[in-house]
Amino acid sequence: MLTTIIRVIILYIFVSASIRIMGKRNIGELQPTELVITLLLSEFAAIPIEDNSVPLINSLIPVMILISLEIISSVISMKSTKFRNLSDGNALLIIKDGKLDQKQLRKLRFTVDDVLSALRQKDVFDINEVAYAVIETNGTLSVLLKSEFQNATKKDVKVKCKDDGFTCPVIIDGVIIKKNLKQCEITKSDIEEILHKKKVHKKDIFLMNLNKKNDAEIFLKE
C-alpha cells in the first residue's frame, strides 16, 4: 500500500508539471495533437499505479518523450505556417451573411442541428442575424452578428467613459498577494494605509480589489 501511495504522489507531481509545461489551455481549447498527448499521459501514468511490479521509470520515460515531442512540435509550429496548418488545421467559415456553407459543413461532418446548437450557446437564435460564423481549429464557434443586431457600445452612443484601469485582487482570505502589487502599481504600505482609513484589518478580509486609482472594493469574511 505504501508503495502505491508513493508511486501516485510521484506520478501526480510529474504529470502535473508536464501538463504545466504544455500550457494552461482548457480541455475545450486543446488542439488535436495536445488532446492526444494529454490522453496518452493519463494512460502511461495509470500503468505503474495499477501494477506495482511495473518499474516507475517505464512510465516516466514515455511521459518525458511525449512532452519533448509536444515542445518540439510547438516550436516548429511557431516557425512554420505549413506545419501549423498540417498539425492544427485551419479555421473554416461556415456562415456568411446568414447563409450556411454546406460544402464546409460536409467537410467538417457537421449537421445543421450541430450549428444551430452552437449558435444558441452564443445566444443567437436566428441564423439570419449572423454576418460571419467560423469554426476555429479547436472546434469552437466564433460568431460576428450583423451590425444591426449588435449591442450598442458607449462609443456608438457617444458616451465618454473613464478608464479606471485593471482591477486586481490584492488581498485574498486575509493574505496580501505580493505578486499583484507590481501589476497594480501599489505598495504594501499603500494597502495598509487604505485599510487604516477604512478601519479594517486584513485578516478580516475575504477579498479586496484595487484599480489604478486605488479605489478599493472589500468583501469581509462571513
Secondary structure, 3 states (H helix, E strand, C coil): CHHHHHHHHHHHHHHHHHHHHHCCCCHHHCCHHHHHHHHHHHHHHHHHHHCCCCCCHHHHHHHHHHHHHHHHHHHHHHHCHHHHHHHHCCCEEEEECCEECHHHHHHHCCCHHHHHHHHHHCCCCCHHHEEEEEECCCCCEEEEECHHHCCCCCCCCCCCCCCCCCCEEEEECCEECHHHHHHCCCCHHHHHHHHHHHCCCHHHEEEEEECCCCCEEEEECC
